[in-house]
Amino acid sequence: MSIATISGFVTAALVLVGIALAVLIVSVGIAAVPFFTQNHRVRVARREPLFRYYSHLALN
């Protein structure tokens, strides 16, 4: 195996990992939007800061 072959393989692998990561980030973002919009009204009504509301939501 030559250096050029290894370099091409690494480049192709990094491109595929980058594409997979982008797809993952987009799908998590799409799934998170309804969750945050649903809880926004409750959080604003309670006048809680963002971090405190969601940390208590996760722990309860």
NORNOR-V114260 format. One record per backbone hydrogen bond with DSSP energy under -1.0 kcal/mol. NH is the residue of the N-H (numbers start at 1). CO is the residue of the C=O. E is the energy in kcal/mol with one decimal. If there is no record, write none. Layout:
nh->[NH | NH]
co->[CO | CO]
e->[E | E]
//
This chain:
nh->[6 | 7 | 8 | 9 | 10 | 11 | 12 | 13 | 14 | 15 | 16 | 17 | 18 | 19 | 20 | 21 | 22 | 23 | 24 | 25 | 26 | 27 | 28 | 29 | 30 | 31 | 32 | 33 | 36 | 37 | 38 | 39 | 43 | 44 | 45 | 46 | 48 | 53 | 54 | 55 | 56 | 57 | 58 | 59 | 60]
co->[2 | 3 | 4 | 5 | 6 | 7 | 8 | 9 | 10 | 11 | 12 | 13 | 14 | 15 | 16 | 17 | 18 | 19 | 20 | 21 | 22 | 23 | 24 | 25 | 26 | 27 | 28 | 29 | 32 | 33 | 34 | 35 | 39 | 40 | 41 | 42 | 43 | 49 | 50 | 51 | 52 | 53 | 54 | 55 | 56]
e->[-2.0 | -2.7 | -2.2 | -2.2 | -2.5 | -2.3 | -2.5 | -2.6 | -2.5 | -2.1 | -2.3 | -2.4 | -2.3 | -2.3 | -2.4 | -2.4 | -2.2 | -2.3 | -2.3 | -2.5 | -2.3 | -2.4 | -2.3 | -2.2 | -2.4 | -1.9 | -1.9 | -1.5 | -2.4 | -2.4 | -2.2 | -1.8 | -2.3 | -2.6 | -2.3 | -2.0 | -1.8 | -2.5 | -2.1 | -2.2 | -2.2 | -2.1 | -1.9 | -1.7 | -1.6]
//
